[in-house]
Amino acid sequence: MSYIVALTGGICSGKSVIAKKFSDLSKKVSVVDSDLISRKVTQPGSIALHMVAKHFGSDILFSNGSLNRSMLKKIIFFNLKDKEWLEKLLHPIIRKETQKTINLLFNRSYYILWVIPLLIENNLQKFADRILVVDVRTDIQLNRIINRDKISQRYAKNILLSQVSRQHRLDFADDIINNNKNLNDIDTDISILHKYYMNVKKNNH
């Protein structure tokens, strides 16, 4: 049985970069990224994308038939009923595809790093053996969101407020990586945690 570490954190906390740093330490560390799976299940031709387009209209699609995620985010952000409808549709599909992916990697990995932004929001903690939170100061998050998405400060603040609070997320953490520090310090933290996860895996077998 594989050891599953759920890597979570708020928007623009650096989850993807940190996940790559873990996977670079060993080919036997498998990364399962919920965002990538979400893209996979809503790719052109998928049933999920067909249902999304039927519900929101064809304007939600680019000219090549792919999903305009930026437009969809803006729609559901300001409409709770649409957000709930979309989550009810996609979350079970993403969860099923995630489990399928984890099962394929089960015996090939020292441990599986499951990157999932909404772990706490969706109450999925029970599916992980350990929870690793990437923590970052709110002001840094805010600047990153504004620079990445080219949006106003007010809109960026509303996005942060729509997620669980920084402290609430930390309350569930078994391990924490502070992403306010310089890259060398973060690399050291990742190396220490990687060794720890490897040892946990060995002790469980």
C-alpha positions in Angstrom: 0.0 0.0 0.0 1.4 3.4 -1.0 1.8 6.2 1.5 -0.2 9.2 0.5 0.9 12.8 1.4 -1.7 15.4 0.6 0.0 18.6 -0.4 -2.4 21.6 0.0 -2.3 25.4 0.4 -4.1 28.5 -0.6 -4.1 30.1 -4.1 -0.6 31.1 -5.3 1.1 29.5 -2.3 3.6 27.6 -4.6 2.2 24.1 -4.4 3.1 23.1 -8.0 6.7 24.3 -7.7 7.2 22.5 -4.4 5.6 19.3 -5.7 8.1 19.3 -8.6 11.0 19.8 -6.1 9.8 16.6 -4.3 9.5 14.6 -7.5 13.0 15.7 -8.6 14.4 14.1 -5.5 13.5 10.6 -6.7 11.8 8.9 -9.7 9.9 6.8 -7.1 8.0 9.8 -5.9 4.7 10.1 -7.8 2.8 13.4 -8.1 -0.9 13.3 -8.6 -2.1 16.8 -9.3 -5.9 17.5 -8.9 -5.7 20.6 -11.2 -4.2 18.5 -14.0 -6.9 15.8 -13.5 -9.5 18.5 -13.6 -8.2 19.6 -17.0 -8.1 16.0 -18.2 -11.8 15.3 -17.3 -12.9 18.5 -19.0 -10.9 18.2 -22.2 -12.7 18.6 -25.6 -14.9 15.7 -26.3 -15.5 14.8 -22.6 -19.0 14.3 -21.2 -18.2 16.7 -18.4 -17.2 19.5 -20.8 -20.4 18.9 -22.8 -22.5 19.3 -19.7 -20.6 22.4 -18.6 -21.1 24.0 -22.0 -24.8 23.0 -22.0 -25.3 24.6 -18.6 -23.3 27.8 -19.1 -23.5 28.3 -22.8 -21.0 27.9 -25.7 -19.4 31.3 -24.8 -17.6 29.3 -22.0 -15.6 27.6 -24.8 -12.6 28.9 -26.8 -12.8 28.7 -30.6 -10.9 25.4 -30.5 -13.5 23.8 -28.2 -11.5 23.9 -25.0 -12.8 25.3 -21.8 -12.2 29.0 -21.0 -11.3 28.4 -17.3 -10.7 32.1 -16.6 -14.3 33.0 -17.7 -15.8 30.1 -15.8 -14.0 31.1 -12.6 -15.4 34.6 -12.9 -19.0 33.3 -13.5 -19.0 30.9 -10.5 -17.2 33.3 -8.2 -20.2 35.7 -8.4 -22.9 33.0 -8.5 -23.1 30.5 -5.6 -25.7 28.3 -7.3 -23.6 27.9 -10.4 -20.6 27.1 -8.2 -22.5 24.4 -6.4 -23.8 23.0 -9.6 -20.3 22.8 -11.1 -18.8 21.2 -8.0 -21.6 18.6 -7.8 -20.8 17.7 -11.4 -17.0 17.7 -11.4 -15.9 16.8 -7.9 -17.1 13.1 -8.1 -15.5 12.7 -11.5 -12.2 14.2 -10.4 -12.2 12.1 -7.2 -12.9 8.9 -9.3 -10.1 9.8 -11.8 -7.7 10.6 -8.9 -8.3 7.3 -7.2 -7.8 5.5 -10.5 -4.5 7.3 -11.0 -3.4 6.6 -7.4 -4.2 2.9 -7.9 -2.0 2.7 -11.0 0.9 4.2 -9.0 0.2 2.2 -5.9 3.1 -0.3 -6.0 5.5 1.8 -8.1 6.1 4.7 -5.7 7.9 5.2 -2.4 5.1 7.6 -1.6 2.5 9.6 -3.6 2.3 13.3 -3.3 -1.3 14.3 -3.9 -1.6 18.0 -4.8 -5.0 19.2 -3.9 -5.8 22.8 -3.2 -9.3 22.2 -1.8 -8.4 19.4 0.6 -9.8 21.1 3.7 -12.7 22.8 1.9 -14.0 19.5 0.5 -13.2 17.6 3.7 -11.0 15.0 2.0 -8.4 14.7 4.7 -9.4 11.1 5.4 -8.0 10.0 2.0 -4.4 11.0 3.0 -2.0 9.4 5.4 -0.3 12.8 6.1 -1.1 16.4 5.3 1.6 18.9 4.1 0.5 22.5 4.1 2.4 25.1 2.0 2.0 28.3 4.1 2.5 31.8 2.8 1.8 35.2 4.2 -1.5 36.7 3.0 0.1 39.9 1.6 2.5 37.8 -0.6 -0.5 35.7 -1.8 -2.3 38.8 -2.7 0.5 40.2 -4.8 1.0 36.9 -6.6 -2.7 36.6 -7.5 -2.8 40.2 -8.8 0.4 39.7 -10.9 -0.5 36.3 -12.2 -4.2 36.9 -13.1 -4.0 40.6 -13.9 -6.9 41.4 -11.6 -7.8 44.2 -9.2 -6.8 44.1 -5.5 -10.4 43.9 -4.5 -11.1 40.9 -6.7 -7.9 39.2 -5.4 -9.0 39.8 -1.8 -12.4 38.3 -2.5 -10.7 35.2 -3.9 -8.7 34.8 -0.7 -11.8 35.3 1.4 -13.6 32.5 -0.5 -11.0 29.9 0.7 -10.6 28.6 4.2 -8.5 30.8 6.4 -4.7 30.4 6.6 -5.0 29.4 10.3 -7.8 26.9 9.7 -5.7 25.1 7.0 -2.7 25.0 9.4 -4.8 23.4 12.1 -4.9 20.3 9.9 -1.2 20.2 9.0 1.1 17.3 10.0 3.9 19.2 8.2 4.4 22.7 7.1 6.6 24.3 4.4 6.9 28.1 4.9 7.1 29.6 1.4 7.9 33.1 2.6 11.6 32.0 2.8 14.3 32.0 0.2 14.6 29.0 -2.1 17.6 27.5 -0.4 15.8 27.2 2.9 12.7 25.7 1.2 14.9 23.1 -0.6 16.4 22.1 2.8 12.9 21.7 4.3 11.8 19.6 1.3 14.8 17.4 1.6 14.2 16.8 5.3 10.5 15.9 4.7 11.4 13.7 1.7 13.7 11.6 3.9 11.0 11.5 6.6 8.4 10.3 4.2 10.8 7.7 2.8 11.4 6.3 6.3 7.7 6.2 7.1 7.2 4.2 4.0 9.9 1.7 5.0 8.6 1.4 8.5 5.1 0.6 7.2 6.4 -2.3 5.2 
